[in-house]
Amino acid sequence: MPDIRALDTGFLLAATRRMHETIRARTGALLERARLANQPDLASAPGPWGFGDLSYSLDEEAEEALEDFGKEVGARHPLTLIAEGPGLQRYGEEGAGAPLRVLVDPVDGTRSLMQDMRSAWALTGIAPDRGDLTRLSDCVLAVQTELPTTSAGFYHVLWAEKGQGATIARHEVATGTELERRPLVATAGARIDNGYLCFERFLPVERPLVAELEARFLSRAIEAFDLSPRLLYDDQYLCSAGQLFLVATGRYRMLADLRGWLARTRGIENFTSKPYDLATLLIWREAGIPVLDDELAPLDAPLDTETRLSVIAFANDELRSKLQPILRAVMAEE
């Protein structure tokens, strides 16, 4: 594997930020046209099935930014670009730099943003190219940019370089100007109540199964830690990157997205998180956020568009030590 220090991470970060800003501008303009025309379908009309999921007009608008990114980075590095919609594309085979494999989700959270209800996120993870063996854990740079609704005044940009920690910045929507930045680190403290313990359940076929498991988990947590049921909240944010942003910033105490586990153990027909939804896993790792699979091991996956994943996360290690044993127990009873 190429030495991380040999990669021009400054160039790669700047190129990725330019791509994300183009995505933000294009999706924002489409949402504004839909709002002014009072025609939500301008942004939410279903399109073709891409590699990984159904595309909508909002996705197609965002994907236009990938080509310029591929050509810019490909001029320096042989580049394999893997994205949710277009699939696998290659650029710059004659480039002199170290070969790269880049995983992109142009819009994670399409279904919320296309209705102008809640932010989505543009995600990119960059790794030295190990071919089909390349995994999320190989990423050396990750960037995540908030794609805000038309009513938002600010948006967030997060990035991490392997071994260098994670950063969060706040920008003004109207100008793109960065207003502040700080290190992104796991929130301190182990208070469970007055926070969100989220079990994701998006499809009707999932809801009764998840609700029953959630009820048993909460009953045991309430008893174990003398909690008030009135101070334990739920949230259904149809966006893996958005969920993990809320974990990393302390709003969610715990996230249990067990859709992949349900598909495997129950054989239900559902859609799950895929590796492109976790393209910025490096950010959470560098911030100190425990992000696990459904065996409660550190999450990892190949850089592809097909692998079905579950995602379990805790706001910090202390909360993990309190809540993971209860979750493990109730999952083992299934």
N, C-alpha and C positions, 0 to 999 in steps of 0.2 A: 504494500500500500504506500502511496506517495506520502512523504513527510508533510504534515499539516502546515508546517512553517514555510514550505515551498509554494504553497498556494497564495495567490494574491487575494486574500479575503476582503481587503478594502474594495477592490474592483468588483468582486462578486456581490458584496453587500450593496454597493451603489447600483449595479445593474439590476439586482432583484428589487431594490426600492423603486427604481424607475418603472419596472414592470408593474409592481403593485399600485403605484400612483396612477398609471394608465388604466388599470382595472378599476380603481376607485372612481376616476373621472368618467369612464365609459358607463359603468353601472349607475353612478349618480345621475348622469345626464338622462339615461333611459328612465329611471324612476321619476325624475322631474317631469319628463314629457308625459308619462303615464298619469302623474298626479294632476297636471294642468289640464289634460284632456279628459280627466275622470274616466280613464280606460285602464284599469289594472291589468287587463290581458296584454297590453303592450309589453309588460315585463314578465308576465306569468304564463304566457302561452306555452303549452308543452311542445317540445321539439323531438328530435330523434333520440333513441337510446345511444349513449356514448359508451366508453369503456368504463364500466362501473356503476352507472346510474342513468336515470332519465334526465335529459337536458331540457332546459327551459330557455326562453328568449333571453333572459338575464345572463344565463351561462354563456350563450353564444356570443353575446356582446363582450363578455370578459375574455373569452378565449382568443379574441383578435390580438390581444397583447402578447401572446406567447411567441409568435413568429419573430418579432423584433428582438425579444430577449434571447431566443435561440441563436439568432444570427450574431448578436453582439458578443455573447459569451463564446459561441462557436468559433469566432475569429481568433480566439486565444487558446481554447481548450476543445478537443474532441468531446462532444456533448451528447449524451443520451437523455432526452427530456421525456418524462413520463407524466401524463396529466389525466385527470378524471375523464374529460370529454374526448380529446383527440387520441389518447392512448400513447404509444411510443413513437417518438420522432428523433431523428439523428441530425446533428449539425456539426460542421467544422471538422470533418474527418482528417483534414490535413493540418489542423491546428497543432502548434508546437508544444503547448502546455500539457499538464497532466490530464488524462481523461477524467471526465466528471459524469456522474449520474445524478440527475435532478428530478425530484418529485414535487409536482405542483398540483394544488387544488385551487383553481382561480376563484371559486366562490364556494366556501364551505358555509352552509346555512342558507342556501338558495330559497328554500320554501318559506322562510320567514322574511327575508329581505325582498323577495319579488312582490310581496304584498305590502311592502313598506311598513312592516310591523316591528322588526327587530334587526339589529346589525348582523351581517355575515362577515366572513374573514377571508382574505387571500393568504394562502399558505405556500411556502417553499422550503424544502430541505435539500441541501447540497452535500453530496458525498463523493469521495474518490471512487472511481468506477471499478467495481469487482464483478461486473457482469451480473448475471441473475443471482449471484450470491450476495449482492449488496443489500444491506439491511438498514432499518431506521437507526440502529445504533452506530452505523458507520458515518452518519451525517456529521460534518464539521462546521456547518453554518446553517442557521435556520432564521427565517424572517416571517412574521405574521402581521398583517395590516388589517385593521378594522375597516369594513365597508359600511358606512353609516346610512341610516334612513334619511329621508329628506328633511326631517324635523331636527336633526342633530346639529349641534354647533361645533363639536369636537370629535376626534377619533384617536385611537391608540395605535402605536406601532411597537412591536416587540421583536427583539432579535437576540441571538446567542451565537457565540463562537465556542467551539469545544474547548473546555478547560479554562475559559475566560469569564464565566458567569453570564447572566442574562440581564437585559436592559429593557425598560419600558419608557416610552415617550408619549407625550400628549401633543396633538396637533390641532390647529384650527381648520375647520372644514373649508371655509371660504377661500383661504389663501394657501393652505397646506403648510403654513409656518409651524415649526416646532416651538412649543411654548415651554416645555419642561421635560427633563429626563432624569431617571434615577435607576439604580440597580433594582432588578426584580428578584425578590427573595421570598421564600415561604413565610407566611404570617406566623407570628409567635402565638402561643397560648393553645389551650386544649379545651376551651369551652365548647360544648356540643349544642346546648340549647340556644335559642334565639338565632338560629342559623338554619341553613338548608342542607337536608340529607336527601339526595335526589336519586330516585330509581327511575330510569328512563323507560317509557312505554309509549310508543308512538302509534302502533297499529292495533286495531281491535283484537286481533288474535293474541297479542302479547299482554293486554291489560289485565285480564283476570289472573294470569300466571304470575306476573310481576307484583300485582297488588297483594296476593296472598303471601308471597315471600317478604315483601316490604312490611306487611302487618306483623309478621312474626319477628322480623328484625327490630322494628320499632318497639314492640312489646318488651323484648329482652333488654334493649338499650334503656328504655324508661325505667325498668326495674333495677338494672345494674347501676345506673348513675343518678337515680332519683330525679328524673326529668319531668317537666310538665308537658303533656301532649300538645298543649296550646302554643308551645314555643318551639315546635319542630315543624319546619316548613318544607314544601315541595315546589319544584319548578320543572317545567318541561320545555327546554330550549333545544330545538331541533338543529343542533350544530355542535359537533364534537369540539372544535377549536374554541367556540364561545363558552361551552361548559368548562373546559380546562382553564380558560382565562378567569372564570369566576371562582374556580378552585384556587388558582394561584394568587388571586387578590383577596381571598378570605371570605368571599360571599357564600360559596358552597363549602360546607365542612367535609362533605363526602359526595362522590359521584359513583353510582353503580349503573353502568350501561351494560347490561347483561344480554344484549340481543344476540350476539354471537354464541354465547353459551346456550341460550334457549334454542337457537337453530340447531346446534349440535346435539343437545341432550333431549330435546322434545321433537325435533324434526319439523318445526313449524316453518312456514314460508313467510319470511320477513326480509327487510333490508337492514344491514348492519353497518357499523363503521368499517372503513377500509383503510389500508395504509396511507392513502393520500389525505384522509381526514386527520391523520397523526403525523403529517409531514414535518411539523414543528415540534415533535417530541423532545428534541434537544433543548428547546427553551425551558420546558418544565423540568427536565433533568438538571439543567444548570441552575435553575431557581431553587432546587431542593424539594420539588413536589414529587411524592411517591405516585407513580403512574404504573398500574399493574394490569396483567391479563386476568382471565377468569380462573386461573389456577393460583392467583395471588403471587405471581412471580413478576419481576420487572418486564414490562411490555416490550416486545420487539416484533418485527415483521419484515418480510422482504419489501423492497421498493416496487410494488406492483399495484394494479387496480382491482384485484379480485379477492385477495385474502380477507376472510370474514373475521372481524375482531370484536372482542368485548373490551371495555375500558373501565377500570376501577381506579379511583384517585382519592387522595386525602389531602387536606390543606397543609398538613405537616406530619412529621413522623410521630409526634406524640398522639395526635388524633388517630393515626393509623394503628398505633399500639393499643388504643382503647377499642376501636370499632372493628378492626379486621377480624379478631377472634369471633365476634358475634356473627359477622357476615359469613365467615368460613363455615360456622356451625349450621346456619340456616340453609346455606347452599348444599351442604353435605346431606341434609335430610331429604333433598328432592329425589 
